[in-house]
Amino acid sequence: DLVGVLCLLSVAAALDFKYHHTEELESYLKEVHAAYPSLTHLHSIGRSVEGRDLWVLVLGRFPTHHKIGIPEFKYVANMHGDETVGRELLLHLIDFLVTSYRRDPVITRLLNNTRIHIMPTMNPDGFEATKVPDCYYTRGRYNKNGEDLNRNFPDAFENNNASIQPETRAVMDWIKNETFVLSANLHGGALVASYTFDNGNSVTGSSKGYSRSPDDDVFIHLAKTYSFNHASMYKGMGCDNRQTFPEGITNGYSWYQLEGGMQDYNYVWGQCFEITLELSCCKYPPENQLEKFWRDNKAALVEYIKQVHLGVKGQVTDQNGNPIPNAIVEAKGRPHVCPYRTNEQGEYFLLLLPGTYVINATVPGYKSMLKTVEIPDTTGNFSAVKHDFSFSEASIRSRVASCPKTPLYQELEYSSAAVKPTLHILVLMTIMLVIFK
């Protein structure tokens, strides 16, 4: 109908290549939702220190709620308020996805088989506080309380004593309430795709200057997917002569160590693979460069979303077909420090590269089930390989299982040190000598 067409035209015309401040950003998201009510769901996951909404636009065939078998994906930008390119890229990504649905077969299949969550700004206060745009550091990096949100999450390696900010808390609750499988957070100030871990200890090999997760191969693939689909990131030039990144990717810890980062939190406690995308050498570039940033990143942003369909997924049920929540499902040889568990619907999603894997499903108190699974490359089919597990014993009630927020890798480091008793004995002998002297 004509009204619908006009409505679509007005939304398409509304988004210029310029910076959108809080009111404009909100009204744009509301316009998109009004124009595409069955394809989008708009909600605020919380508020910033100054009371600004933390908006998330969800896109997909079933935008309002999780559907069994459809993985959840998210993009988060502007976590550092003065790193602004990602904020605008995500608005243009929204525009591209809604206008391509039912016109472009690839985007149509992507939206029919994926639930995509887009948060253009995690730190609206910092963005509004950045009065003088600058390529380098400004105070707008932090939230209103002067906290760096990317140092504010619980850390898997050491006690992060920062008091958790409202923006961080909102994202932690959001992660807990959705079954996110894959994610990226968008930053500026460099040109590279950085992956887990950002922090590390001897257990993850940080002594060699690289902090390796059990899924290192998958993370390298994810980072390369972005860098090689980007106009120039894969060239690895970095932003100045001092820093080069081969193939445009880096292990976070190898680049520089940080504690309390969002990507490690997602991976350890959220069961969600997240990478950090540094998209512009200049943190807050002039508006006239935004269109080029969109052209440079458009293909990469879409290709990266498709990776949520890698690997294997399925349901764990009892003999009556009822879902079993909190069952542990992991691939052998890559245990997570906080085991990955099924959601309320008994579902699991494991991102794995093509190959042969043994998948182990464990329900506490029952015998584990093992399945050898052959995984082809499934991203083109928009669905991971499906493998269900049925436990034929009596029906099982859900036990609440949560992973403590303590530094889990610290415990591992202690226990691995305990295996080498010689050092401990030497220390003890020295102490005894001191005492007896």
C-alpha positions as CSV (number, residue, x, y, z in Angstrom):
1,D,0.0,0.0,0.0
2,L,1.0,3.6,-0.6
3,V,1.3,4.5,3.0
4,G,3.7,1.6,3.6
5,V,5.8,2.6,0.7
6,L,5.9,6.3,1.8
7,C,6.7,5.1,5.3
8,L,9.7,3.0,4.0
9,L,10.9,5.9,1.9
10,S,10.8,8.3,4.9
11,V,12.9,5.9,7.0
12,A,15.3,5.3,4.2
13,A,15.7,9.0,3.6
14,A,16.0,9.9,7.2
15,L,19.4,8.3,7.8
16,D,22.2,10.7,6.7
17,F,25.9,10.1,7.1
18,K,26.3,12.3,10.1
19,Y,26.6,11.9,13.9
20,H,23.2,11.2,15.6
21,H,22.9,12.5,19.1
22,T,20.7,10.9,21.7
23,E,17.3,12.3,20.6
24,E,18.0,11.7,16.9
25,L,19.3,8.2,17.6
26,E,16.1,7.3,19.6
27,S,13.8,8.8,17.1
28,Y,15.5,6.9,14.2
29,L,15.2,3.6,16.1
30,K,11.5,4.3,16.8
31,E,10.9,5.2,13.2
32,V,12.5,1.9,12.0
33,H,10.4,-0.1,14.4
34,A,7.2,1.7,13.4
35,A,8.0,1.1,9.7
36,Y,8.9,-2.6,10.2
37,P,6.9,-3.8,13.3
38,S,7.0,-7.5,12.4
39,L,10.7,-7.6,11.6
40,T,11.9,-5.5,14.6
41,H,11.6,-5.2,18.3
42,L,12.9,-2.1,20.2
43,H,13.6,-2.1,23.9
44,S,15.8,-0.5,26.4
45,I,18.0,-2.9,28.5
46,G,18.7,-0.3,31.2
47,R,19.8,3.3,31.8
48,S,23.1,5.1,31.9
49,V,24.2,7.0,35.0
50,E,22.6,10.2,33.6
51,G,19.4,8.3,32.9
52,R,19.7,7.8,29.1
53,D,18.1,4.6,27.7
54,L,20.4,1.8,26.5
55,W,18.5,1.0,23.3
56,V,18.6,-2.4,21.6
57,L,16.9,-3.0,18.2
58,V,16.3,-6.7,17.6
59,L,15.9,-7.9,14.0
60,G,14.6,-11.2,12.7
61,R,11.6,-13.2,11.7
62,F,10.7,-13.6,15.4
63,P,12.1,-10.4,16.9
64,T,10.3,-10.4,20.2
65,H,11.5,-13.7,21.6
66,H,13.9,-16.6,21.3
67,K,12.9,-19.4,19.0
68,I,14.3,-22.9,19.4
69,G,17.1,-23.5,16.9
70,I,17.6,-19.8,16.0
71,P,20.8,-18.5,17.4
72,E,21.1,-15.1,19.0
73,F,23.7,-12.6,17.7
74,K,24.7,-9.1,19.0
75,Y,26.7,-6.0,18.0
76,V,27.5,-3.4,20.7
77,A,29.1,-0.1,19.8
78,N,30.3,3.2,21.5
79,M,31.2,1.5,24.8
80,H,33.9,4.2,24.9
81,G,31.9,7.3,24.3
82,D,34.5,9.1,22.2
83,E,34.9,6.1,19.8
84,T,32.1,7.0,17.5
85,V,32.4,5.2,14.2
86,G,30.7,2.0,15.4
87,R,27.7,3.9,16.6
88,E,26.9,5.2,13.1
89,L,27.9,2.0,11.4
90,L,25.3,0.1,13.4
91,L,22.6,2.6,12.4
92,H,23.5,2.1,8.8
93,L,23.6,-1.7,9.3
94,I,20.0,-1.5,10.6
95,D,19.0,0.6,7.6
96,F,20.6,-1.9,5.2
97,L,19.1,-5.0,6.9
98,V,15.5,-3.7,7.0
99,T,15.5,-2.3,3.5
100,S,17.1,-5.5,2.0
101,Y,14.7,-7.9,3.7
102,R,12.5,-9.7,1.1
103,R,14.6,-8.0,-1.7
104,D,18.0,-9.6,-1.2
105,P,17.8,-13.4,-0.8
106,V,21.0,-13.6,1.4
107,I,19.8,-10.9,3.8
108,T,16.3,-12.5,3.8
109,R,17.7,-15.9,4.8
110,L,20.0,-14.3,7.4
111,L,17.1,-12.6,9.1
112,N,14.8,-15.6,8.8
113,N,17.4,-17.8,10.6
114,T,19.1,-15.5,13.0
115,R,18.0,-13.1,15.8
116,I,20.2,-10.1,15.5
117,H,20.5,-7.6,18.5
118,I,22.0,-4.2,17.8
119,M,23.1,-1.8,20.5
120,P,24.4,1.4,18.8
121,T,25.6,2.9,22.1
122,M,26.5,1.4,25.4
123,N,27.9,4.7,26.7
124,P,25.5,7.5,25.6
125,D,26.7,9.8,28.4
126,G,30.3,9.6,27.3
127,F,29.3,10.3,23.7
128,E,27.3,13.4,24.7
129,A,30.2,14.5,27.0
130,T,32.6,14.6,24.1
131,K,32.1,18.2,23.1
132,V,35.3,18.5,21.0
133,P,35.8,15.6,18.6
134,D,39.4,14.3,18.7
135,C,41.3,11.6,17.0
136,Y,43.0,10.7,20.3
137,Y,41.8,10.4,23.8
138,T,39.1,12.5,25.5
139,R,37.3,12.2,28.8
140,G,34.2,11.0,26.9
141,R,35.8,7.6,26.8
142,Y,34.5,7.0,30.3
143,N,30.9,6.9,31.7
144,K,29.6,9.7,33.8
145,N,31.2,8.2,36.9
146,G,34.6,8.3,35.2
147,E,34.8,4.5,34.8
148,D,36.1,2.7,31.7
149,L,33.3,0.3,30.9
150,N,35.7,-2.1,29.2
151,R,37.6,-2.5,32.4
152,N,34.5,-2.9,34.5
153,F,33.3,-6.5,34.0
154,P,34.2,-9.4,36.4
155,D,37.5,-10.9,35.3
156,A,38.3,-14.5,34.9
157,F,42.0,-14.1,35.9
158,E,42.2,-11.6,38.7
159,N,40.0,-9.8,41.2
160,N,38.7,-6.7,39.4
161,N,37.7,-4.4,42.2
162,A,35.9,-1.8,40.1
163,S,32.4,-1.1,41.3
164,I,30.0,-2.3,38.6
165,Q,28.4,0.5,36.7
166,P,24.8,0.7,35.6
167,E,25.7,0.3,31.9
168,T,27.8,-2.7,32.7
169,R,25.2,-4.3,34.9
170,A,22.5,-3.8,32.2
171,V,24.7,-5.7,29.7
172,M,25.5,-8.4,32.2
173,D,21.8,-9.0,32.8
174,W,21.1,-8.9,29.1
175,I,23.7,-11.6,28.4
176,K,22.2,-13.7,31.2
177,N,18.7,-13.4,29.8
178,E,19.5,-14.3,26.2
179,T,21.2,-17.3,24.6
180,F,23.9,-15.2,22.8
181,V,26.2,-17.4,20.6
182,L,28.3,-14.8,18.8
183,S,29.0,-11.1,19.3
184,A,31.4,-8.2,18.5
185,N,32.0,-4.9,20.2
186,L,33.0,-2.0,18.0
187,H,35.8,0.4,19.0
188,G,38.1,3.0,17.4
189,G,41.7,4.2,17.7
190,A,43.2,1.3,15.7
191,L,42.4,-0.9,12.7
192,V,42.4,-4.6,13.8
193,A,40.2,-7.5,14.9
194,S,41.2,-8.5,18.4
195,Y,40.2,-11.8,20.1
196,T,40.1,-13.5,23.5
197,F,41.8,-13.6,25.9
198,D,42.5,-10.0,26.8
199,N,43.9,-11.1,30.2
200,G,45.8,-14.3,31.0
201,N,48.0,-16.3,33.3
202,S,50.3,-19.4,33.0
203,V,47.3,-21.7,32.4
204,T,46.5,-19.8,29.1
205,G,50.1,-19.5,28.1
206,S,50.4,-15.8,28.8
207,S,54.1,-16.3,29.8
208,K,54.7,-16.7,26.0
209,G,53.0,-13.4,25.3
210,Y,49.8,-15.0,23.9
211,S,46.7,-15.9,26.0
212,R,45.1,-18.8,24.3
213,S,41.5,-19.9,24.8
214,P,40.3,-23.5,24.3
215,D,38.6,-22.2,21.1
216,D,41.6,-20.3,19.7
217,D,41.1,-21.8,16.2
218,V,37.5,-20.5,16.1
219,F,38.6,-17.0,17.3
220,I,41.3,-16.7,14.7
221,H,38.7,-17.7,12.0
222,L,36.2,-15.1,13.4
223,A,38.8,-12.3,13.4
224,K,40.0,-13.2,9.9
225,T,36.4,-13.3,8.6
226,Y,36.1,-9.7,9.6
227,S,39.5,-8.5,8.5
228,F,39.4,-10.2,5.1
229,N,35.9,-8.9,4.3
230,H,37.0,-5.4,5.3
231,A,38.3,-3.0,2.6
232,S,41.8,-2.8,4.1
233,M,42.0,-4.3,7.6
234,Y,43.5,-7.6,6.3
235,K,46.6,-5.7,5.0
236,G,47.6,-5.4,8.6
237,M,49.1,-1.9,8.2
238,G,47.8,-0.7,11.6
239,C,47.6,3.1,12.1
240,D,51.2,4.0,12.2
241,N,54.6,2.5,11.5
242,R,55.1,1.3,15.1
243,Q,52.3,-1.2,15.0
244,T,51.5,-3.8,12.4
245,F,49.0,-6.6,12.7
246,P,49.7,-9.6,10.4
247,E,46.4,-10.3,8.5
248,G,44.7,-7.5,10.5
249,I,44.1,-9.6,13.6
250,T,45.6,-10.0,17.1
251,N,45.2,-11.9,20.3
252,G,44.1,-9.3,22.8
253,Y,46.7,-10.2,25.4
254,S,49.5,-10.1,22.8
255,W,48.5,-6.5,21.9
256,Y,48.1,-5.2,25.5
257,Q,46.8,-6.8,28.6
258,L,43.6,-5.6,30.2
259,E,41.4,-6.8,33.0
260,G,37.6,-6.5,33.3
261,G,37.1,-6.6,29.5
262,M,33.7,-7.3,28.0
263,Q,34.9,-9.9,25.4
264,D,36.4,-12.2,28.0
265,Y,33.3,-11.9,30.2
266,N,31.1,-12.9,27.2
267,Y,33.2,-15.9,26.5
268,V,33.7,-17.2,30.0
269,W,30.3,-16.4,31.7
270,G,28.0,-15.7,28.7
271,Q,28.9,-18.7,26.6
272,C,29.2,-16.2,23.8
273,F,32.2,-15.8,21.5
274,E,32.9,-12.1,21.2
275,I,35.7,-10.2,19.4
276,T,36.7,-6.6,19.6
277,L,36.7,-4.6,16.4
278,E,38.9,-1.5,16.2
279,L,37.5,0.2,13.1
280,S,39.2,3.6,12.7
281,C,42.6,5.1,13.4
282,C,40.9,8.3,14.4
283,K,38.5,7.8,17.4
284,Y,36.1,10.6,16.5
285,P,36.6,11.3,12.7
286,P,34.9,14.1,10.8
287,E,31.4,13.3,9.6
288,N,32.4,13.5,5.9
289,Q,34.3,10.2,6.4
290,L,31.4,8.2,7.7
291,E,30.2,7.2,4.3
292,K,33.6,5.7,3.4
293,F,33.6,3.9,6.8
294,W,30.3,2.3,5.9
295,R,31.5,1.2,2.5
296,D,34.7,-0.3,4.1
297,N,32.8,-2.3,6.7
298,K,29.5,-3.2,5.2
299,A,30.5,-6.6,3.8
300,A,32.5,-7.5,6.9
301,L,29.6,-6.7,9.2
302,V,27.3,-9.0,7.3
303,E,29.8,-11.9,6.8
304,Y,30.6,-11.8,10.5
305,I,26.9,-12.3,11.5
306,K,26.8,-15.4,9.3
307,Q,29.5,-17.1,11.5
308,V,26.8,-17.6,14.2
309,H,25.8,-20.6,12.1
310,L,29.1,-22.4,12.4
311,G,29.4,-25.7,14.3
312,V,26.8,-27.8,16.0
313,K,23.5,-27.1,17.9
314,G,20.7,-29.2,19.4
315,Q,18.5,-30.0,22.4
316,V,19.0,-32.2,25.4
317,T,15.7,-33.9,26.5
318,D,14.5,-36.5,28.9
319,Q,12.6,-39.7,27.9
320,N,9.3,-37.7,27.5
321,G,10.9,-35.2,25.2
322,N,11.0,-32.5,27.9
323,P,14.0,-30.2,27.7
324,I,16.7,-30.5,30.2
325,P,18.2,-27.1,31.2
326,N,21.7,-26.7,32.7
327,A,23.0,-29.9,31.1
328,I,26.7,-29.5,30.2
329,V,27.4,-29.9,26.5
330,E,31.0,-29.4,25.3
331,A,33.3,-30.7,22.6
332,K,36.0,-33.1,23.9
333,G,39.4,-31.5,24.2
334,R,38.1,-28.0,24.6
335,P,36.6,-27.7,28.1
336,H,35.5,-24.2,29.2
337,V,36.6,-23.1,32.6
338,C,32.9,-22.4,33.3
339,P,31.2,-25.4,31.5
340,Y,28.8,-24.5,28.7
341,R,25.3,-25.5,29.6
342,T,21.9,-25.8,28.0
343,N,19.3,-23.0,28.3
344,E,15.8,-23.2,29.6
345,Q,14.7,-25.0,26.4
346,G,17.5,-27.5,26.8
347,E,19.4,-26.0,23.8
348,Y,23.1,-25.8,23.2
349,F,25.1,-24.0,20.5
350,L,28.8,-24.7,20.0
351,L,30.8,-22.7,17.5
352,L,33.3,-25.1,15.8
353,L,35.2,-25.1,12.6
354,P,34.6,-27.9,10.0
355,G,36.0,-31.2,11.2
356,T,35.2,-34.3,13.4
357,Y,34.4,-33.8,17.0
358,V,33.2,-35.8,20.0
359,I,30.4,-34.0,21.7
360,N,29.9,-34.8,25.4
361,A,26.5,-34.2,27.0
362,T,26.4,-34.5,30.8
363,V,23.4,-34.3,33.1
364,P,24.6,-34.4,36.8
365,G,23.9,-37.8,38.3
366,Y,23.5,-39.6,35.0
367,K,26.0,-41.3,32.6
368,S,27.4,-38.9,30.1
369,M,26.5,-39.3,26.4
370,L,29.1,-39.0,23.7
371,K,28.4,-38.5,20.0
372,T,31.0,-38.2,17.2
373,V,29.8,-35.4,14.9
374,E,31.1,-34.6,11.5
375,I,30.9,-30.8,11.0
376,P,30.9,-29.4,7.5
377,D,31.0,-25.6,6.7
378,T,27.5,-24.6,7.5
379,T,27.5,-20.8,7.3
380,G,26.1,-20.8,3.8
381,N,23.1,-22.9,4.9
382,F,22.3,-20.5,7.7
383,S,22.1,-23.4,10.2
384,A,24.6,-25.3,12.2
385,V,24.6,-29.1,12.1
386,K,21.8,-30.4,14.4
387,H,22.4,-33.1,17.0
388,D,20.0,-33.8,19.9
389,F,20.7,-35.9,23.0
390,S,17.9,-37.8,24.7
391,F,18.4,-39.1,28.2
392,S,16.2,-42.2,28.6
393,E,16.2,-42.3,32.4
394,A,13.5,-40.7,34.5
395,S,12.5,-37.2,33.7
396,I,14.9,-34.7,35.2
397,R,14.1,-31.5,37.1
398,S,16.2,-28.5,36.4
399,R,18.9,-27.7,38.9
400,V,20.0,-24.1,39.0
401,A,23.6,-24.0,37.9
402,S,25.6,-20.8,37.9
403,C,29.2,-20.3,37.6
404,P,30.8,-18.2,40.4
405,K,32.1,-14.8,39.3
406,T,35.4,-15.4,41.1
407,P,38.6,-15.3,38.9
408,L,38.2,-18.9,37.7
409,Y,41.5,-19.1,35.9
410,Q,43.3,-18.1,39.1
411,E,42.0,-21.3,40.8
412,L,43.3,-23.3,37.8
413,E,46.7,-21.6,38.1
414,Y,46.9,-22.6,41.8
415,S,45.9,-26.2,41.1
416,S,48.4,-26.5,38.3
417,A,51.1,-25.0,40.5
418,A,50.2,-27.6,43.2
419,V,51.2,-30.3,40.7
420,K,54.8,-29.0,40.9
421,P,55.4,-29.5,44.6
422,T,59.2,-28.9,44.5
423,L,58.8,-25.1,44.6
424,H,56.3,-25.3,47.5
425,I,58.7,-27.5,49.5
426,L,61.6,-25.1,48.9
427,V,59.5,-22.2,50.1
428,L,58.4,-24.1,53.2
429,M,62.0,-25.1,54.1
430,T,63.1,-21.5,53.8
431,I,60.3,-20.4,56.1
432,M,61.1,-23.1,58.6
433,L,64.8,-22.1,58.6
434,V,63.9,-18.5,59.2
435,I,61.6,-19.5,62.1
436,F,64.2,-21.7,63.7
437,K,66.9,-19.1,63.4
